[in-house]
Amino acid sequence: MIEKLSDPTVLFALVIAFYLGFTVRGRGRNSLSPTPMTQEDAAGALESVTVSRWMEIDAEIDARRKMAAIKLLRTATGLGLKDSKEAVKARMAARGMGRR
């Protein structure tokens, strides 16, 4: 097996395959990741959350399950992790819960 890898033709083919795979993939960036939302898009997504969903998110916050609250908000809005985390933090601050 090692002898086959040292064959110049096989090595050349491996180098070409690696190079093509790397360039097609997008130079290290995940081409499947969504484009970031603008602030206006994020605000619109937060406005679309129903009152009952906010009640579920508030219940998770009250139970000190911040991660579950973030997950609920992400599924309801389609926001990314950072935007959802900031929104939950803002919701906690608005409700006077501060950092816990």
C-alpha positions in Angstrom: 0.0 0.0 0.0 2.8 2.4 0.9 4.5 1.7 -2.4 1.4 2.7 -4.3 1.3 6.1 -2.5 4.9 6.8 -3.4 4.0 6.4 -7.1 4.3 9.9 -8.7 1.0 9.5 -10.6 -0.9 8.6 -7.4 0.7 11.5 -5.5 -0.1 13.9 -8.3 -3.8 12.8 -8.4 -4.1 13.1 -4.6 -2.7 16.7 -4.7 -5.0 17.7 -7.5 -8.0 16.1 -5.7 -7.1 17.9 -2.5 -6.7 21.2 -4.3 -10.0 21.0 -6.2 -11.9 20.0 -3.0 -10.4 22.9 -1.1 -11.2 25.5 -3.8 -14.7 24.2 -4.5 -15.5 24.2 -0.8 -14.9 27.9 -0.5 -11.4 28.3 0.9 -12.2 27.1 4.4 -15.6 28.8 4.8 -18.7 26.6 5.1 -20.7 27.5 2.1 -23.8 26.0 3.7 -23.9 28.5 6.5 -26.7 31.1 6.2 -25.9 34.8 5.5 -26.1 36.9 8.6 -29.3 38.8 9.3 -29.3 42.6 9.3 -30.5 44.4 12.4 -33.8 45.2 10.6 -34.3 41.6 9.7 -33.6 40.5 13.3 -36.0 43.1 14.7 -38.7 42.0 12.2 -38.2 38.3 13.3 -38.5 39.3 16.9 -41.7 41.2 16.2 -43.2 38.1 14.6 -42.9 36.0 17.8 -46.4 35.3 19.3 -47.4 36.2 22.8 -47.7 32.5 23.7 -44.2 31.8 22.5 -42.8 34.7 24.6 -44.6 33.2 27.5 -42.8 29.9 26.9 -39.5 31.8 26.6 -40.2 33.7 29.8 -41.1 30.5 31.6 -37.7 29.1 30.6 -36.0 32.3 31.8 -37.8 32.2 35.1 -36.7 28.6 35.6 -33.1 29.7 34.9 -32.9 27.7 31.7 -31.4 30.4 29.5 -30.1 27.9 26.9 -33.6 26.5 26.5 -35.0 30.0 26.1 -32.4 30.7 23.4 -33.3 27.5 21.6 -37.1 28.3 21.7 -36.4 31.8 20.3 -34.2 30.4 17.6 -36.8 27.9 16.4 -39.5 30.6 16.5 -37.6 33.2 14.6 -34.8 31.6 12.6 -32.3 33.9 14.2 -28.7 32.8 14.7 -27.2 31.9 18.0 -25.6 35.3 18.7 -28.8 37.3 17.9 -31.0 34.9 19.9 -28.6 35.1 22.9 -28.6 38.9 22.8 -32.4 39.0 22.5 -32.8 36.7 25.5 -30.3 38.8 27.5 -32.2 42.0 26.6 -35.5 40.3 27.6 -34.0 39.3 30.9 -32.7 42.8 31.5 -36.1 44.3 30.6 -37.7 42.0 33.1 -35.2 43.0 35.8 -33.5 39.6 36.0 -30.0 40.8 35.4 -27.2 38.3 35.2 -27.7 34.9 36.8 
